[in-house]
Amino acid sequence: SKPNKKITNRLTWCHNSLLPIVMRHSLAASHFTIVDESLFYIGYWGRHLKSNQYRALKPHQKVNHYPGAFHIGRKDRLWMHIEKQQRRFGENVYGIMPKTYLLPKDYEHMRNYLAASPSNHVIVKPPASARGTGISVTRKIKDIPDKTQLIAQHYLDRPLTINGAKFDLRLYAYVPSLEPLRIYIYEEGLVRFASVPWVSFLTHIVHLDSNFSLFIY
């Protein structure tokens, strides 16, 4: 049943051009009204806010990005923090990510790794892209730009597979507070499979696990 007017008057969500259609439908079904950002609102979903916008937030307002979230959202920043933890606690504790080179800074280290063995390959990625954009696997140093901001990771030649296909797991969490840290994990998740069986690094599409989920939508 629809809540009384006193409640629905406060169920307001900030409008912005990035608010997904599925969220608009969900908000409408939950009796929210989408309003201009100059008006009272309790929720926002969109781009990262600017520093002054974060400072202006009221205790009742919830947003979908924490300040500095790019430190774990960008591949290069994530590696910098993992490497720092490896130096502090050891790789046996924080060996959770393949060795990563931040290019162009680590270009010579990557070159030495590729030259050490014909079986050594790297997977090259833009540091802040998604959905498989700009990814390549190579062992040829000439294929890797020496002045472009990229990351290159040791390519895993024996990945864990399910029925012969590479996969990844996507779990959904809600973090309403960092201090004290409070995390809620949704009980259902998503498994994404590559659209063809894994054979070797020579098969271009196999390392792009997200292709299957992209194809089915």
PyMOL commands that place a pseudoatom at each C-alpha (Angstrom):
pseudoatom trace, name=CA, resn=SER, resi=1, chain=A, elem=C, hetatm=0, pos=[0.000, 0.000, 0.000]
pseudoatom trace, name=CA, resn=LYS, resi=2, chain=A, elem=C, hetatm=0, pos=[1.085, 3.570, -0.606]
pseudoatom trace, name=CA, resn=PRO, resi=3, chain=A, elem=C, hetatm=0, pos=[2.621, 5.353, 2.411]
pseudoatom trace, name=CA, resn=ASN, resi=4, chain=A, elem=C, hetatm=0, pos=[0.860, 8.416, 3.757]
pseudoatom trace, name=CA, resn=LYS, resi=5, chain=A, elem=C, hetatm=0, pos=[1.607, 11.840, 2.315]
pseudoatom trace, name=CA, resn=LYS, resi=6, chain=A, elem=C, hetatm=0, pos=[3.854, 12.846, 5.207]
pseudoatom trace, name=CA, resn=ILE, resi=7, chain=A, elem=C, hetatm=0, pos=[6.217, 10.009, 4.271]
pseudoatom trace, name=CA, resn=THR, resi=8, chain=A, elem=C, hetatm=0, pos=[5.992, 10.282, 0.463]
pseudoatom trace, name=CA, resn=ASN, resi=9, chain=A, elem=C, hetatm=0, pos=[6.772, 14.003, 0.655]
pseudoatom trace, name=CA, resn=ARG, resi=10, chain=A, elem=C, hetatm=0, pos=[10.197, 13.035, 1.976]
pseudoatom trace, name=CA, resn=LEU, resi=11, chain=A, elem=C, hetatm=0, pos=[10.794, 10.162, -0.460]
pseudoatom trace, name=CA, resn=THR, resi=12, chain=A, elem=C, hetatm=0, pos=[12.710, 12.315, -2.932]
pseudoatom trace, name=CA, resn=TRP, resi=13, chain=A, elem=C, hetatm=0, pos=[15.648, 11.377, -5.152]
pseudoatom trace, name=CA, resn=CYS, resi=14, chain=A, elem=C, hetatm=0, pos=[18.067, 13.754, -6.843]
pseudoatom trace, name=CA, resn=HIS, resi=15, chain=A, elem=C, hetatm=0, pos=[17.695, 14.002, -10.624]
pseudoatom trace, name=CA, resn=ASN, resi=16, chain=A, elem=C, hetatm=0, pos=[20.735, 13.654, -12.881]
pseudoatom trace, name=CA, resn=SER, resi=17, chain=A, elem=C, hetatm=0, pos=[21.256, 12.549, -16.471]
pseudoatom trace, name=CA, resn=LEU, resi=18, chain=A, elem=C, hetatm=0, pos=[23.097, 9.337, -15.469]
pseudoatom trace, name=CA, resn=LEU, resi=19, chain=A, elem=C, hetatm=0, pos=[20.282, 7.935, -13.327]
pseudoatom trace, name=CA, resn=PRO, resi=20, chain=A, elem=C, hetatm=0, pos=[19.617, 4.532, -14.984]
pseudoatom trace, name=CA, resn=ILE, resi=21, chain=A, elem=C, hetatm=0, pos=[16.149, 3.739, -16.311]
pseudoatom trace, name=CA, resn=VAL, resi=22, chain=A, elem=C, hetatm=0, pos=[15.944, 0.604, -14.162]
pseudoatom trace, name=CA, resn=MET, resi=23, chain=A, elem=C, hetatm=0, pos=[16.568, 2.743, -11.079]
pseudoatom trace, name=CA, resn=ARG, resi=24, chain=A, elem=C, hetatm=0, pos=[13.927, 5.242, -12.164]
pseudoatom trace, name=CA, resn=HIS, resi=25, chain=A, elem=C, hetatm=0, pos=[11.401, 2.392, -12.396]
pseudoatom trace, name=CA, resn=SER, resi=26, chain=A, elem=C, hetatm=0, pos=[12.489, 1.006, -9.021]
pseudoatom trace, name=CA, resn=LEU, resi=27, chain=A, elem=C, hetatm=0, pos=[12.241, 4.429, -7.385]
pseudoatom trace, name=CA, resn=ALA, resi=28, chain=A, elem=C, hetatm=0, pos=[8.779, 5.011, -8.838]
pseudoatom trace, name=CA, resn=ALA, resi=29, chain=A, elem=C, hetatm=0, pos=[7.631, 1.605, -7.578]
pseudoatom trace, name=CA, resn=SER, resi=30, chain=A, elem=C, hetatm=0, pos=[8.927, 2.576, -4.122]
pseudoatom trace, name=CA, resn=HIS, resi=31, chain=A, elem=C, hetatm=0, pos=[6.918, 5.841, -4.164]
pseudoatom trace, name=CA, resn=PHE, resi=32, chain=A, elem=C, hetatm=0, pos=[9.926, 8.131, -4.669]
pseudoatom trace, name=CA, resn=THR, resi=33, chain=A, elem=C, hetatm=0, pos=[9.701, 11.404, -6.577]
pseudoatom trace, name=CA, resn=ILE, resi=34, chain=A, elem=C, hetatm=0, pos=[12.710, 12.520, -8.644]
pseudoatom trace, name=CA, resn=VAL, resi=35, chain=A, elem=C, hetatm=0, pos=[13.460, 16.180, -7.917]
pseudoatom trace, name=CA, resn=ASP, resi=36, chain=A, elem=C, hetatm=0, pos=[15.971, 18.868, -8.862]
pseudoatom trace, name=CA, resn=GLU, resi=37, chain=A, elem=C, hetatm=0, pos=[19.202, 18.883, -6.852]
pseudoatom trace, name=CA, resn=SER, resi=38, chain=A, elem=C, hetatm=0, pos=[18.302, 22.301, -5.417]
pseudoatom trace, name=CA, resn=LEU, resi=39, chain=A, elem=C, hetatm=0, pos=[15.365, 20.727, -3.544]
pseudoatom trace, name=CA, resn=PHE, resi=40, chain=A, elem=C, hetatm=0, pos=[15.239, 18.377, -0.549]
pseudoatom trace, name=CA, resn=TYR, resi=41, chain=A, elem=C, hetatm=0, pos=[16.378, 14.862, -1.479]
pseudoatom trace, name=CA, resn=ILE, resi=42, chain=A, elem=C, hetatm=0, pos=[17.618, 11.798, 0.392]
pseudoatom trace, name=CA, resn=GLY, resi=43, chain=A, elem=C, hetatm=0, pos=[19.349, 9.827, -2.382]
pseudoatom trace, name=CA, resn=TYR, resi=44, chain=A, elem=C, hetatm=0, pos=[21.687, 10.425, -5.331]
pseudoatom trace, name=CA, resn=TRP, resi=45, chain=A, elem=C, hetatm=0, pos=[23.096, 8.083, -7.979]
pseudoatom trace, name=CA, resn=GLY, resi=46, chain=A, elem=C, hetatm=0, pos=[25.473, 9.477, -10.600]
pseudoatom trace, name=CA, resn=ARG, resi=47, chain=A, elem=C, hetatm=0, pos=[29.006, 10.749, -11.120]
pseudoatom trace, name=CA, resn=HIS, resi=48, chain=A, elem=C, hetatm=0, pos=[31.495, 11.382, -8.333]
pseudoatom trace, name=CA, resn=LEU, resi=49, chain=A, elem=C, hetatm=0, pos=[30.655, 14.588, -6.538]
pseudoatom trace, name=CA, resn=LYS, resi=50, chain=A, elem=C, hetatm=0, pos=[33.089, 17.475, -6.214]
pseudoatom trace, name=CA, resn=SER, resi=51, chain=A, elem=C, hetatm=0, pos=[34.729, 18.190, -2.860]
pseudoatom trace, name=CA, resn=ASN, resi=52, chain=A, elem=C, hetatm=0, pos=[32.414, 21.092, -2.048]
pseudoatom trace, name=CA, resn=GLN, resi=53, chain=A, elem=C, hetatm=0, pos=[29.383, 18.908, -2.862]
pseudoatom trace, name=CA, resn=TYR, resi=54, chain=A, elem=C, hetatm=0, pos=[30.562, 16.183, -0.475]
pseudoatom trace, name=CA, resn=ARG, resi=55, chain=A, elem=C, hetatm=0, pos=[31.061, 18.770, 2.255]
pseudoatom trace, name=CA, resn=ALA, resi=56, chain=A, elem=C, hetatm=0, pos=[27.535, 20.095, 1.699]
pseudoatom trace, name=CA, resn=LEU, resi=57, chain=A, elem=C, hetatm=0, pos=[25.865, 16.689, 2.158]
pseudoatom trace, name=CA, resn=LYS, resi=58, chain=A, elem=C, hetatm=0, pos=[23.454, 16.378, 5.065]
pseudoatom trace, name=CA, resn=PRO, resi=59, chain=A, elem=C, hetatm=0, pos=[23.333, 13.352, 7.431]
pseudoatom trace, name=CA, resn=HIS, resi=60, chain=A, elem=C, hetatm=0, pos=[20.116, 12.107, 5.804]
pseudoatom trace, name=CA, resn=GLN, resi=61, chain=A, elem=C, hetatm=0, pos=[21.551, 12.103, 2.265]
pseudoatom trace, name=CA, resn=LYS, resi=62, chain=A, elem=C, hetatm=0, pos=[23.056, 8.990, 0.664]
pseudoatom trace, name=CA, resn=VAL, resi=63, chain=A, elem=C, hetatm=0, pos=[25.237, 8.984, -2.472]
pseudoatom trace, name=CA, resn=ASN, resi=64, chain=A, elem=C, hetatm=0, pos=[26.715, 6.147, -4.535]
pseudoatom trace, name=CA, resn=HIS, resi=65, chain=A, elem=C, hetatm=0, pos=[30.392, 7.182, -4.367]
pseudoatom trace, name=CA, resn=TYR, resi=66, chain=A, elem=C, hetatm=0, pos=[32.727, 7.786, -1.471]
pseudoatom trace, name=CA, resn=PRO, resi=67, chain=A, elem=C, hetatm=0, pos=[35.429, 10.459, -1.848]
pseudoatom trace, name=CA, resn=GLY, resi=68, chain=A, elem=C, hetatm=0, pos=[38.580, 8.769, -3.131]
pseudoatom trace, name=CA, resn=ALA, resi=69, chain=A, elem=C, hetatm=0, pos=[36.784, 5.620, -4.304]
pseudoatom trace, name=CA, resn=PHE, resi=70, chain=A, elem=C, hetatm=0, pos=[39.021, 5.664, -7.404]
pseudoatom trace, name=CA, resn=HIS, resi=71, chain=A, elem=C, hetatm=0, pos=[41.808, 4.331, -5.172]
pseudoatom trace, name=CA, resn=ILE, resi=72, chain=A, elem=C, hetatm=0, pos=[40.187, 0.894, -5.448]
pseudoatom trace, name=CA, resn=GLY, resi=73, chain=A, elem=C, hetatm=0, pos=[38.170, 1.514, -8.624]
pseudoatom trace, name=CA, resn=ARG, resi=74, chain=A, elem=C, hetatm=0, pos=[41.136, 2.260, -10.897]
pseudoatom trace, name=CA, resn=LYS, resi=75, chain=A, elem=C, hetatm=0, pos=[43.382, -0.694, -11.744]
pseudoatom trace, name=CA, resn=ASP, resi=76, chain=A, elem=C, hetatm=0, pos=[46.612, 1.290, -11.359]
pseudoatom trace, name=CA, resn=ARG, resi=77, chain=A, elem=C, hetatm=0, pos=[45.676, 2.770, -7.979]
pseudoatom trace, name=CA, resn=LEU, resi=78, chain=A, elem=C, hetatm=0, pos=[44.453, -0.606, -6.722]
pseudoatom trace, name=CA, resn=TRP, resi=79, chain=A, elem=C, hetatm=0, pos=[47.809, -2.190, -7.590]
pseudoatom trace, name=CA, resn=MET, resi=80, chain=A, elem=C, hetatm=0, pos=[49.717, 0.622, -5.858]
pseudoatom trace, name=CA, resn=HIS, resi=81, chain=A, elem=C, hetatm=0, pos=[47.866, -0.106, -2.614]
pseudoatom trace, name=CA, resn=ILE, resi=82, chain=A, elem=C, hetatm=0, pos=[48.203, -3.895, -2.934]
pseudoatom trace, name=CA, resn=GLU, resi=83, chain=A, elem=C, hetatm=0, pos=[51.939, -3.551, -3.620]
pseudoatom trace, name=CA, resn=LYS, resi=84, chain=A, elem=C, hetatm=0, pos=[52.264, -1.342, -0.546]
pseudoatom trace, name=CA, resn=GLN, resi=85, chain=A, elem=C, hetatm=0, pos=[50.546, -4.026, 1.556]
pseudoatom trace, name=CA, resn=GLN, resi=86, chain=A, elem=C, hetatm=0, pos=[52.801, -6.700, 0.040]
pseudoatom trace, name=CA, resn=ARG, resi=87, chain=A, elem=C, hetatm=0, pos=[55.863, -4.762, 1.181]
pseudoatom trace, name=CA, resn=ARG, resi=88, chain=A, elem=C, hetatm=0, pos=[54.373, -4.375, 4.639]
pseudoatom trace, name=CA, resn=PHE, resi=89, chain=A, elem=C, hetatm=0, pos=[52.873, -7.825, 5.243]
pseudoatom trace, name=CA, resn=GLY, resi=90, chain=A, elem=C, hetatm=0, pos=[54.428, -10.060, 2.556]
pseudoatom trace, name=CA, resn=GLU, resi=91, chain=A, elem=C, hetatm=0, pos=[53.239, -11.492, -0.747]
pseudoatom trace, name=CA, resn=ASN, resi=92, chain=A, elem=C, hetatm=0, pos=[52.060, -14.664, 0.984]
pseudoatom trace, name=CA, resn=VAL, resi=93, chain=A, elem=C, hetatm=0, pos=[49.347, -12.544, 2.623]
pseudoatom trace, name=CA, resn=TYR, resi=94, chain=A, elem=C, hetatm=0, pos=[48.627, -10.070, -0.187]
pseudoatom trace, name=CA, resn=GLY, resi=95, chain=A, elem=C, hetatm=0, pos=[49.439, -12.198, -3.240]
pseudoatom trace, name=CA, resn=ILE, resi=96, chain=A, elem=C, hetatm=0, pos=[45.902, -11.599, -4.489]
pseudoatom trace, name=CA, resn=MET, resi=97, chain=A, elem=C, hetatm=0, pos=[46.670, -9.930, -7.822]
pseudoatom trace, name=CA, resn=PRO, resi=98, chain=A, elem=C, hetatm=0, pos=[49.098, -10.859, -10.620]
pseudoatom trace, name=CA, resn=LYS, resi=99, chain=A, elem=C, hetatm=0, pos=[52.333, -8.861, -10.773]
pseudoatom trace, name=CA, resn=THR, resi=100, chain=A, elem=C, hetatm=0, pos=[51.427, -5.562, -12.387]
pseudoatom trace, name=CA, resn=TYR, resi=101, chain=A, elem=C, hetatm=0, pos=[53.518, -2.982, -14.243]
pseudoatom trace, name=CA, resn=LEU, resi=102, chain=A, elem=C, hetatm=0, pos=[52.412, 0.646, -14.266]
pseudoatom trace, name=CA, resn=LEU, resi=103, chain=A, elem=C, hetatm=0, pos=[53.291, 2.027, -17.669]
pseudoatom trace, name=CA, resn=PRO, resi=104, chain=A, elem=C, hetatm=0, pos=[55.258, 3.925, -18.773]
pseudoatom trace, name=CA, resn=LYS, resi=105, chain=A, elem=C, hetatm=0, pos=[57.035, 4.022, -15.362]
pseudoatom trace, name=CA, resn=ASP, resi=106, chain=A, elem=C, hetatm=0, pos=[57.692, 0.256, -15.217]
pseudoatom trace, name=CA, resn=TYR, resi=107, chain=A, elem=C, hetatm=0, pos=[58.277, -0.240, -18.946]
pseudoatom trace, name=CA, resn=GLU, resi=108, chain=A, elem=C, hetatm=0, pos=[61.848, -1.537, -18.582]
pseudoatom trace, name=CA, resn=HIS, resi=109, chain=A, elem=C, hetatm=0, pos=[60.869, -3.991, -15.822]
pseudoatom trace, name=CA, resn=MET, resi=110, chain=A, elem=C, hetatm=0, pos=[58.127, -5.324, -18.094]
pseudoatom trace, name=CA, resn=ARG, resi=111, chain=A, elem=C, hetatm=0, pos=[60.566, -5.561, -21.019]
pseudoatom trace, name=CA, resn=ASN, resi=112, chain=A, elem=C, hetatm=0, pos=[62.969, -7.630, -18.888]
pseudoatom trace, name=CA, resn=TYR, resi=113, chain=A, elem=C, hetatm=0, pos=[60.140, -9.955, -17.839]
pseudoatom trace, name=CA, resn=LEU, resi=114, chain=A, elem=C, hetatm=0, pos=[59.068, -10.583, -21.448]
pseudoatom trace, name=CA, resn=ALA, resi=115, chain=A, elem=C, hetatm=0, pos=[62.669, -11.165, -22.527]
pseudoatom trace, name=CA, resn=ALA, resi=116, chain=A, elem=C, hetatm=0, pos=[63.289, -13.706, -19.740]
pseudoatom trace, name=CA, resn=SER, resi=117, chain=A, elem=C, hetatm=0, pos=[61.207, -16.499, -21.311]
pseudoatom trace, name=CA, resn=PRO, resi=118, chain=A, elem=C, hetatm=0, pos=[59.248, -17.126, -24.538]
pseudoatom trace, name=CA, resn=SER, resi=119, chain=A, elem=C, hetatm=0, pos=[56.343, -18.305, -22.381]
pseudoatom trace, name=CA, resn=ASN, resi=120, chain=A, elem=C, hetatm=0, pos=[56.002, -14.978, -20.565]
pseudoatom trace, name=CA, resn=HIS, resi=121, chain=A, elem=C, hetatm=0, pos=[53.032, -12.902, -21.694]
pseudoatom trace, name=CA, resn=VAL, resi=122, chain=A, elem=C, hetatm=0, pos=[51.290, -9.848, -20.320]
pseudoatom trace, name=CA, resn=ILE, resi=123, chain=A, elem=C, hetatm=0, pos=[47.698, -8.703, -20.498]
pseudoatom trace, name=CA, resn=VAL, resi=124, chain=A, elem=C, hetatm=0, pos=[47.585, -4.971, -21.206]
pseudoatom trace, name=CA, resn=LYS, resi=125, chain=A, elem=C, hetatm=0, pos=[44.680, -2.803, -20.058]
pseudoatom trace, name=CA, resn=PRO, resi=126, chain=A, elem=C, hetatm=0, pos=[43.747, 0.866, -19.758]
pseudoatom trace, name=CA, resn=PRO, resi=127, chain=A, elem=C, hetatm=0, pos=[43.808, 1.774, -16.052]
pseudoatom trace, name=CA, resn=ALA, resi=128, chain=A, elem=C, hetatm=0, pos=[40.263, 3.110, -15.867]
pseudoatom trace, name=CA, resn=SER, resi=129, chain=A, elem=C, hetatm=0, pos=[38.186, 1.360, -18.538]
pseudoatom trace, name=CA, resn=ALA, resi=130, chain=A, elem=C, hetatm=0, pos=[35.599, -1.405, -18.232]
pseudoatom trace, name=CA, resn=ARG, resi=131, chain=A, elem=C, hetatm=0, pos=[33.728, -4.083, -20.231]
pseudoatom trace, name=CA, resn=GLY, resi=132, chain=A, elem=C, hetatm=0, pos=[36.886, -5.383, -21.913]
pseudoatom trace, name=CA, resn=THR, resi=133, chain=A, elem=C, hetatm=0, pos=[37.657, -2.115, -23.702]
pseudoatom trace, name=CA, resn=GLY, resi=134, chain=A, elem=C, hetatm=0, pos=[41.250, -1.801, -24.913]
pseudoatom trace, name=CA, resn=ILE, resi=135, chain=A, elem=C, hetatm=0, pos=[42.493, -5.163, -23.585]
pseudoatom trace, name=CA, resn=SER, resi=136, chain=A, elem=C, hetatm=0, pos=[45.186, -7.152, -25.400]
pseudoatom trace, name=CA, resn=VAL, resi=137, chain=A, elem=C, hetatm=0, pos=[47.483, -10.102, -24.626]
pseudoatom trace, name=CA, resn=THR, resi=138, chain=A, elem=C, hetatm=0, pos=[51.013, -10.090, -26.018]
pseudoatom trace, name=CA, resn=ARG, resi=139, chain=A, elem=C, hetatm=0, pos=[54.655, -10.935, -25.448]
pseudoatom trace, name=CA, resn=LYS, resi=140, chain=A, elem=C, hetatm=0, pos=[55.912, -8.562, -28.176]
pseudoatom trace, name=CA, resn=ILE, resi=141, chain=A, elem=C, hetatm=0, pos=[57.329, -5.406, -26.652]
pseudoatom trace, name=CA, resn=LYS, resi=142, chain=A, elem=C, hetatm=0, pos=[56.733, -3.519, -29.904]
pseudoatom trace, name=CA, resn=ASP, resi=143, chain=A, elem=C, hetatm=0, pos=[52.986, -4.021, -29.443]
pseudoatom trace, name=CA, resn=ILE, resi=144, chain=A, elem=C, hetatm=0, pos=[52.979, -2.047, -26.189]
pseudoatom trace, name=CA, resn=PRO, resi=145, chain=A, elem=C, hetatm=0, pos=[53.183, 1.772, -26.365]
pseudoatom trace, name=CA, resn=ASP, resi=146, chain=A, elem=C, hetatm=0, pos=[56.040, 3.153, -24.274]
pseudoatom trace, name=CA, resn=LYS, resi=147, chain=A, elem=C, hetatm=0, pos=[54.512, 6.556, -23.556]
pseudoatom trace, name=CA, resn=THR, resi=148, chain=A, elem=C, hetatm=0, pos=[50.860, 5.662, -22.875]
pseudoatom trace, name=CA, resn=GLN, resi=149, chain=A, elem=C, hetatm=0, pos=[49.341, 5.289, -19.427]
pseudoatom trace, name=CA, resn=LEU, resi=150, chain=A, elem=C, hetatm=0, pos=[48.468, 1.578, -19.199]
pseudoatom trace, name=CA, resn=ILE, resi=151, chain=A, elem=C, hetatm=0, pos=[48.847, -1.365, -16.875]
pseudoatom trace, name=CA, resn=ALA, resi=152, chain=A, elem=C, hetatm=0, pos=[50.405, -4.690, -17.888]
pseudoatom trace, name=CA, resn=GLN, resi=153, chain=A, elem=C, hetatm=0, pos=[49.924, -7.807, -15.763]
pseudoatom trace, name=CA, resn=HIS, resi=154, chain=A, elem=C, hetatm=0, pos=[51.526, -11.239, -15.836]
pseudoatom trace, name=CA, resn=TYR, resi=155, chain=A, elem=C, hetatm=0, pos=[49.084, -13.321, -17.867]
pseudoatom trace, name=CA, resn=LEU, resi=156, chain=A, elem=C, hetatm=0, pos=[47.891, -16.413, -15.999]
pseudoatom trace, name=CA, resn=ASP, resi=157, chain=A, elem=C, hetatm=0, pos=[48.433, -19.376, -18.310]
pseudoatom trace, name=CA, resn=ARG, resi=158, chain=A, elem=C, hetatm=0, pos=[46.543, -21.884, -16.140]
pseudoatom trace, name=CA, resn=PRO, resi=159, chain=A, elem=C, hetatm=0, pos=[43.356, -20.149, -15.000]
pseudoatom trace, name=CA, resn=LEU, resi=160, chain=A, elem=C, hetatm=0, pos=[40.656, -21.790, -12.917]
pseudoatom trace, name=CA, resn=THR, resi=161, chain=A, elem=C, hetatm=0, pos=[37.779, -22.793, -15.203]
pseudoatom trace, name=CA, resn=ILE, resi=162, chain=A, elem=C, hetatm=0, pos=[34.263, -24.198, -14.896]
pseudoatom trace, name=CA, resn=ASN, resi=163, chain=A, elem=C, hetatm=0, pos=[33.415, -26.711, -17.630]
pseudoatom trace, name=CA, resn=GLY, resi=164, chain=A, elem=C, hetatm=0, pos=[36.445, -25.413, -19.516]
pseudoatom trace, name=CA, resn=ALA, resi=165, chain=A, elem=C, hetatm=0, pos=[35.373, -21.754, -19.509]
pseudoatom trace, name=CA, resn=LYS, resi=166, chain=A, elem=C, hetatm=0, pos=[36.963, -18.836, -17.691]
pseudoatom trace, name=CA, resn=PHE, resi=167, chain=A, elem=C, hetatm=0, pos=[34.701, -17.006, -15.295]
pseudoatom trace, name=CA, resn=ASP, resi=168, chain=A, elem=C, hetatm=0, pos=[34.502, -14.293, -12.715]
pseudoatom trace, name=CA, resn=LEU, resi=169, chain=A, elem=C, hetatm=0, pos=[32.263, -13.592, -9.754]
pseudoatom trace, name=CA, resn=ARG, resi=170, chain=A, elem=C, hetatm=0, pos=[30.373, -10.383, -9.133]
pseudoatom trace, name=CA, resn=LEU, resi=171, chain=A, elem=C, hetatm=0, pos=[29.145, -9.820, -5.594]
pseudoatom trace, name=CA, resn=TYR, resi=172, chain=A, elem=C, hetatm=0, pos=[27.060, -6.835, -4.564]
pseudoatom trace, name=CA, resn=ALA, resi=173, chain=A, elem=C, hetatm=0, pos=[27.715, -4.939, -1.348]
pseudoatom trace, name=CA, resn=TYR, resi=174, chain=A, elem=C, hetatm=0, pos=[26.280, -1.876, 0.343]
pseudoatom trace, name=CA, resn=VAL, resi=175, chain=A, elem=C, hetatm=0, pos=[28.679, 0.192, 2.455]
pseudoatom trace, name=CA, resn=PRO, resi=176, chain=A, elem=C, hetatm=0, pos=[26.694, 2.759, 4.450]
pseudoatom trace, name=CA, resn=SER, resi=177, chain=A, elem=C, hetatm=0, pos=[29.615, 3.683, 6.703]
pseudoatom trace, name=CA, resn=LEU, resi=178, chain=A, elem=C, hetatm=0, pos=[33.407, 3.668, 6.597]
pseudoatom trace, name=CA, resn=GLU, resi=179, chain=A, elem=C, hetatm=0, pos=[33.943, 4.653, 10.222]
pseudoatom trace, name=CA, resn=PRO, resi=180, chain=A, elem=C, hetatm=0, pos=[32.796, 2.495, 11.810]
pseudoatom trace, name=CA, resn=LEU, resi=181, chain=A, elem=C, hetatm=0, pos=[33.110, 0.150, 8.831]
pseudoatom trace, name=CA, resn=ARG, resi=182, chain=A, elem=C, hetatm=0, pos=[29.765, -1.417, 8.011]
pseudoatom trace, name=CA, resn=ILE, resi=183, chain=A, elem=C, hetatm=0, pos=[29.223, -3.653, 4.962]
pseudoatom trace, name=CA, resn=TYR, resi=184, chain=A, elem=C, hetatm=0, pos=[26.126, -5.548, 3.848]
pseudoatom trace, name=CA, resn=ILE, resi=185, chain=A, elem=C, hetatm=0, pos=[26.562, -8.233, 1.165]
pseudoatom trace, name=CA, resn=TYR, resi=186, chain=A, elem=C, hetatm=0, pos=[23.590, -9.183, -0.979]
pseudoatom trace, name=CA, resn=GLU, resi=187, chain=A, elem=C, hetatm=0, pos=[22.847, -12.895, -0.660]
pseudoatom trace, name=CA, resn=GLU, resi=188, chain=A, elem=C, hetatm=0, pos=[22.730, -13.456, -4.436]
pseudoatom trace, name=CA, resn=GLY, resi=189, chain=A, elem=C, hetatm=0, pos=[25.593, -12.832, -6.857]
pseudoatom trace, name=CA, resn=LEU, resi=190, chain=A, elem=C, hetatm=0, pos=[26.462, -13.171, -10.520]
pseudoatom trace, name=CA, resn=VAL, resi=191, chain=A, elem=C, hetatm=0, pos=[28.798, -15.616, -12.268]
pseudoatom trace, name=CA, resn=ARG, resi=192, chain=A, elem=C, hetatm=0, pos=[30.023, -14.439, -15.678]
pseudoatom trace, name=CA, resn=PHE, resi=193, chain=A, elem=C, hetatm=0, pos=[31.433, -16.970, -18.156]
pseudoatom trace, name=CA, resn=ALA, resi=194, chain=A, elem=C, hetatm=0, pos=[33.559, -16.507, -21.247]
pseudoatom trace, name=CA, resn=SER, resi=195, chain=A, elem=C, hetatm=0, pos=[31.512, -17.243, -24.354]
pseudoatom trace, name=CA, resn=VAL, resi=196, chain=A, elem=C, hetatm=0, pos=[33.964, -19.888, -25.670]
pseudoatom trace, name=CA, resn=PRO, resi=197, chain=A, elem=C, hetatm=0, pos=[36.086, -22.528, -23.877]
pseudoatom trace, name=CA, resn=TRP, resi=198, chain=A, elem=C, hetatm=0, pos=[39.528, -21.448, -22.737]
pseudoatom trace, name=CA, resn=VAL, resi=199, chain=A, elem=C, hetatm=0, pos=[42.287, -22.806, -24.972]
pseudoatom trace, name=CA, resn=SER, resi=200, chain=A, elem=C, hetatm=0, pos=[45.262, -20.427, -24.807]
pseudoatom trace, name=CA, resn=PHE, resi=201, chain=A, elem=C, hetatm=0, pos=[46.238, -16.787, -24.866]
pseudoatom trace, name=CA, resn=LEU, resi=202, chain=A, elem=C, hetatm=0, pos=[46.129, -16.984, -28.670]
pseudoatom trace, name=CA, resn=THR, resi=203, chain=A, elem=C, hetatm=0, pos=[42.328, -17.129, -28.615]
pseudoatom trace, name=CA, resn=HIS, resi=204, chain=A, elem=C, hetatm=0, pos=[41.546, -13.417, -28.478]
pseudoatom trace, name=CA, resn=ILE, resi=205, chain=A, elem=C, hetatm=0, pos=[38.119, -13.506, -26.911]
pseudoatom trace, name=CA, resn=VAL, resi=206, chain=A, elem=C, hetatm=0, pos=[38.623, -16.055, -24.155]
pseudoatom trace, name=CA, resn=HIS, resi=207, chain=A, elem=C, hetatm=0, pos=[40.185, -13.736, -21.577]
pseudoatom trace, name=CA, resn=LEU, resi=208, chain=A, elem=C, hetatm=0, pos=[37.259, -11.313, -21.838]
pseudoatom trace, name=CA, resn=ASP, resi=209, chain=A, elem=C, hetatm=0, pos=[35.047, -12.985, -19.252]
pseudoatom trace, name=CA, resn=SER, resi=210, chain=A, elem=C, hetatm=0, pos=[32.421, -10.264, -19.491]
pseudoatom trace, name=CA, resn=ASN, resi=211, chain=A, elem=C, hetatm=0, pos=[31.562, -11.079, -23.103]
pseudoatom trace, name=CA, resn=PHE, resi=212, chain=A, elem=C, hetatm=0, pos=[29.014, -13.710, -22.138]
pseudoatom trace, name=CA, resn=SER, resi=213, chain=A, elem=C, hetatm=0, pos=[27.053, -11.399, -19.862]
pseudoatom trace, name=CA, resn=LEU, resi=214, chain=A, elem=C, hetatm=0, pos=[27.240, -8.663, -22.489]
pseudoatom trace, name=CA, resn=PHE, resi=215, chain=A, elem=C, hetatm=0, pos=[25.971, -10.985, -25.196]
pseudoatom trace, name=CA, resn=ILE, resi=216, chain=A, elem=C, hetatm=0, pos=[22.952, -12.194, -23.244]
pseudoatom trace, name=CA, resn=TYR, resi=217, chain=A, elem=C, hetatm=0, pos=[21.589, -8.748, -22.513]
for i in range(1, 217): cmd.bond("trace and resi %d" % i, "trace and resi %d" % (i + 1))
show_as sticks, trace
zoom trace
